[in-house]
Amino acid sequence: MLRMSALPDVPRWATLTAHAVPLVTLPSGLWRIALAIGLPVTAEPVRTAGGALYVLSLTVVSEALALLTLGLVRPWGETVPRWIPLLGGRRVRPLAAAIPALLGATALFGLCGLVGYVQAANLAAGTLTDTPAQQALLVLCYLPLLAWAPLLAVSAIAYYRRRTATGPRPGRPARRDDLDRPARRDHSTRPARAVSAD
């Protein structure tokens, strides 16, 4: 069975969601690599070294961004790794990870809509591919990208809720996650000092 590592207080569904993100970006990355090395996946191959470098860079950047989602369920998403200069060993504030992730998910929703519309028009016009097999491969490789934004948003919200939870909410039964987590101490109230009657 596939073993996925995550912090002990991360629910299994959140671990699966975060680990799914790099997997949904992988098919499109492999398709772009095939395009860059000259395999016949489109009507027009990449003809310049600059074009191939752009396509490969897009693949590396998108996969790196997808891999960052794993930080929402792993220790390096709560404490900056020690090998990072100036910041190593410091705790990551929940909003410092959740806000960029949610902004990224918002940008991905918009990009999926825009690029999906343009590419659907290009596919319908027959300008991207020559054969039905090329068209099917393109759609099959890019369709999983539609899941990237919702998976990232769900992972970010789960991260924020987990990191800011203080225990079971009143009127609700304790979640399994809350039972495994030690209770936080409230340091805001101090015991009253004993006053002697002299």
N, C-alpha and C positions, 0 to 999 in steps of 0.2 A: 504494500500500500504506500502511496505517496505521502511522505512526511513533510509537513510545513511547520517551520519554526515561528513562534510568536511568543509574546509575553504571556504569563500564566493567567492574567485577568482579562485577556481578550477573548470574547465569545468566538466560538468556532465559525459561525457565519461571517463574522467580521474578518477573520483570518482568510477564509475562502474568498471573500470579496476582494480583499487587497491583493491576494496572490493571483487572482484572475486578471487583473489589469495588465501586467506584462504579457500575459498569454494572448489577450485580445489584440495587442499591438503587433505581435510577432508575425502573423500571416502577411500583413501589408508591408512590413519591413523586409520579409523574404522576397516578396514580389518586387519591391524596389531594387533589392540587390540583384535579382535576375535581370531587371531592366538595365542596371548600370553595367553589368558584365556582358551585355549584348545578346541575351537570350530573346527569342521572338515572342515577347509578351504583349506588345502593342503594335499599332500600325507603323509608327515611326520610332526607330531605336534612338537612344541617346548617342549623338554624333561627336560631342566634344568632351575633352577631359574635364572641363569646368562643369558641364552638365552632369557627368557621372559623379564628380565630387559633391555636387549639390545634392543629388539623389541619395548618395551614401551618407552624407552629413545629416540629411533629414531623417534617415533611418536610425542613426546613432543617437541623435537628440531625442527623437520620440521614444525610443526604447529606454534611454536613460531617465527621461521624465516619468515613464511608466514604472520603472523600477523604484523611483522615489516613493511610490505609494506604499511599498513594503515598510517604510519607516513609520507608518501609522499603526503598525502592529508589532514592531520589533523594538528592542531596547534603544537603538540609535535614534528613534523618534521621540524618546523621552529624555535622553542624556546625550549630548554631543560627544562623539567618539574622541578619546584622548589624543589621537594623532592629528586632529585638526588644530592648527596654530591659533592661539588667542582664545578660542572658544571651547577647546577640548575639556570635557568633564563637567561643563555647565548643564543645568537642566534646561530643557526646551519648554518654553511656555506653551500651553495648549493653543492659544490663538496664533502663535508664531508658525505653527504647522497647519492649523485648520484653515486660516484665512487664505494663504496661498493655494492650498489644495482646492478650496471652494471657488476661488477666483479662476483657477485652472479648469475646473469642471464647467464653470460658466462659459469660459472662452471656448472650451471644446464643444459645448452645446451649440454655440453660435457658428463655429467652424464647420461642424457636421452639417448644419443646415445649409450654409452657403456653399461649401464644397460639394455636398450631396446634390444640391440643385444644379450646379454647373456641370458636374460629371454626369448626372442623369441626362442632361440635355446633350452632352457630347456623345454619350453612349447611344442615345436615340438617333442622333444624326450620323452615327457611324464613323466619327472622326478619330476615336481613340483606338479602336481595334479593327482588325481585318476579318477575323473569323469568329464564329460563335464560340469556339473553344477558348479563344483569348478573352472574349467578353465574359464567359462564365468564370474563368480563372480570376479575372479582375474583380468581379462582383463577389466571388467567394472569399477572396483575400481581404477586401475592404469592408465587407459587411460587418465583421466582428468589431470594427472600430466604433460602430454606433453604440456599443456597450461601454466604451471607455468613460465617457462623461458621467453616466449614472453610477457606475461602479466607484469612480473616484469620489463623487459627492457622498454616497452612502458610507464609504470608508472614512472620509473626513468627519462626517457627523458622528459616526460611531466613536472615532478617536476623541473628539471633543467631549462627547457625553461621558466617555469612560474616564478621561483625565480630570473632568470637573465634578464628577459624582462624589457626594459626601456620604453616601449610604442609602438605605431604602427610603423612599419618599413616604410621607404620612398617608395612611389610607390605602397603601398598595403593599402587596406581599413583597418580601425581599427577593431580588433577582439572584440567580445562581452566582453571577459575577460579584454581587455585593457580599455574599457569604464568604467568599474566598479572600476578600480584601480586608486587611486589618482596619479597624476603626480609626479615624483621625481624632486627635485630641484637640479640644477647643481651648486655646490659650488666651482667649479674649477676656475671660472672667477669672479673677483671682479670688481665692478664699478670703473672707474677712478676717482681719487681724483680731486676735483676742485682746480685749481691753481689760486691764486689771483695775479693780476698785480699791484704790489706796486711800 
